[in-house]
Each structure stands twice: as structure tokens, then as C-alpha cells.
């Protein structure tokens, strides 16, 4: 699970000012997508589903930035973070595609409702 791997990466960060700052930010954004996705699955409406899924995507994108920042600032070796970055990118693509599909279905449903 992505959140677990994020937690392990965060725990490996050095206890420097930058390391602690990034750790705090990444632990928040990196553990957020799973519960937000779960909330989306239990959404009360299509609009609610889209909103919660969009939050999950936003948090994944933020996590991606923090992971890249860890690499660029040489806090952890790039090889160690490549699988985490790859998983984050794949999750972004999956969620983004799901959002496109959900929005398309909602738009189609809205246009059908207007005709009736």
C-alpha cells in the first residue's frame, strides 16, 4: 500500500530541519489518498464521488512533489525512492482517468435529464 511505503520513506529521512519539514508534509499528503478514495467509494452522490476522488488526486500530486524534492535535495538516494515515485505516478494516472470517466458520465447523465 502506497501510504505504508510513504511512512517508511518518511521514517528514513534525516532529522534535519528540511528532513523534518518534508517528512511532516509527505506523511500528511501520502497517507491521505487511501482514506479519501474509501470515502469516494461511499459517496452520497456522483458529485460527492467526483469531489472526493479529486481530493485523492490532489494529495497524490502533492506527494509526488515531496518525493521529487527528497531526491533533489539528496535526503535519500534516488534508487530508494524510484519505486515509490513510480507507484505515485501510476496512482495519479488511475485516479485521473477515473475522474475523467466519472465527469463524462455525469455530463452525459445531466444532458439526458435536461432533454426529459
C-alpha positions as CSV (number, residue, x, y, z in Angstrom):
1,X,0.0,0.0,0.0
2,X,1.3,3.4,-1.0
3,X,0.6,5.0,2.4
4,X,2.7,2.4,4.2
5,X,5.6,2.9,1.8
6,X,5.4,6.6,2.3
7,X,5.6,6.1,6.1
8,X,8.7,4.0,5.7
9,X,10.3,6.7,3.5
10,X,9.4,9.4,6.0
11,X,10.9,7.4,8.8
12,X,14.1,7.1,6.9
13,X,14.5,10.9,6.4
14,X,17.3,12.6,8.3
15,X,16.5,14.6,11.4
16,X,17.5,17.9,9.7
17,X,15.3,21.0,9.5
18,X,14.5,20.2,5.9
19,X,14.1,16.5,6.5
20,X,11.6,17.1,9.3
21,X,9.6,19.6,7.3
22,X,9.3,17.4,4.2
23,X,8.5,14.4,6.5
24,X,5.6,16.2,8.0
25,X,4.2,17.3,4.7
26,X,4.7,14.0,3.0
27,X,3.2,11.9,5.8
28,X,0.1,14.1,5.5
29,X,-0.3,14.1,1.7
30,X,0.9,10.5,1.3
31,X,-1.4,8.9,3.8
32,X,-4.5,10.9,2.7
33,X,-5.3,9.3,-0.7
34,X,-6.4,5.9,0.6
35,X,-9.0,7.2,3.1
36,X,-10.2,9.8,0.6
37,X,-10.6,7.1,-2.0
38,X,-12.5,5.0,0.5
39,X,-14.8,8.0,1.2
40,X,-15.3,8.4,-2.5
41,X,-16.4,4.8,-2.8
42,X,-19.0,5.5,-0.1
43,X,-20.1,8.8,-1.7
44,X,-23.6,10.0,-1.3
45,X,-23.8,11.2,-4.9
46,X,-21.9,11.4,-8.2
47,X,-20.9,14.9,-7.4
48,X,-19.6,13.9,-4.0
49,X,-17.8,10.9,-5.6
50,X,-16.0,13.2,-8.0
51,X,-15.1,15.7,-5.3
52,X,-13.6,13.1,-3.0
53,X,-11.7,11.4,-5.8
54,X,-10.4,14.8,-6.9
55,X,-9.0,15.3,-3.3
56,X,-7.3,12.0,-3.5
57,X,-5.6,13.0,-6.8
58,X,-4.6,16.4,-5.4
59,X,-2.9,14.7,-2.4
60,X,-1.1,12.2,-4.7
61,X,0.2,15.0,-6.9
62,X,1.4,16.8,-3.8
63,X,3.1,13.6,-2.6
64,X,4.9,13.3,-5.9
65,X,6.3,16.8,-5.5
66,X,7.6,16.0,-2.0
67,X,9.2,12.7,-3.2
68,X,10.9,14.6,-6.0
69,X,12.1,17.2,-3.5
70,X,13.6,14.5,-1.3
71,X,15.6,13.2,-4.3
72,X,16.7,16.7,-5.5
73,X,17.8,17.7,-2.0
74,X,19.6,14.3,-1.7
75,X,17.9,13.4,1.6
76,X,17.5,9.8,0.4
77,X,19.0,8.0,-2.6
78,X,17.0,8.2,-5.8
79,X,17.1,4.4,-6.3
80,X,15.3,4.0,-3.0
81,X,12.5,6.4,-4.0
82,X,12.1,5.3,-7.6
83,X,9.5,2.6,-6.8
84,X,7.6,5.0,-4.6
85,X,7.6,7.7,-7.2
86,X,6.5,5.2,-9.8
87,X,3.6,3.9,-7.7
88,X,2.6,7.5,-7.0
89,X,2.6,8.3,-10.8
90,X,0.6,5.2,-11.6
91,X,-2.0,6.0,-8.9
92,X,-2.2,9.6,-10.3
93,X,-3.0,8.2,-13.8
94,X,-5.6,5.7,-12.5
95,X,-7.4,8.3,-10.4
96,X,-7.2,11.0,-13.1
97,X,-8.7,8.6,-15.6
98,X,-11.4,7.6,-13.1
99,X,-12.2,11.3,-12.7
100,X,-12.4,11.8,-16.5
101,X,-14.8,8.9,-16.7
102,X,-17.0,10.0,-13.8
103,X,-17.2,13.5,-15.1
104,X,-18.1,12.3,-18.6
105,X,-20.8,10.0,-17.2
106,X,-22.2,12.9,-15.1
107,X,-22.2,15.3,-18.0
108,X,-24.0,12.7,-20.2
109,X,-26.5,12.0,-17.4
110,X,-27.1,15.7,-16.9
111,X,-27.7,16.3,-20.6
112,X,-30.2,13.3,-20.8
113,X,-32.0,14.7,-17.7
114,X,-32.4,18.1,-19.4
115,X,-33.9,16.6,-22.5
116,X,-36.5,14.7,-20.5
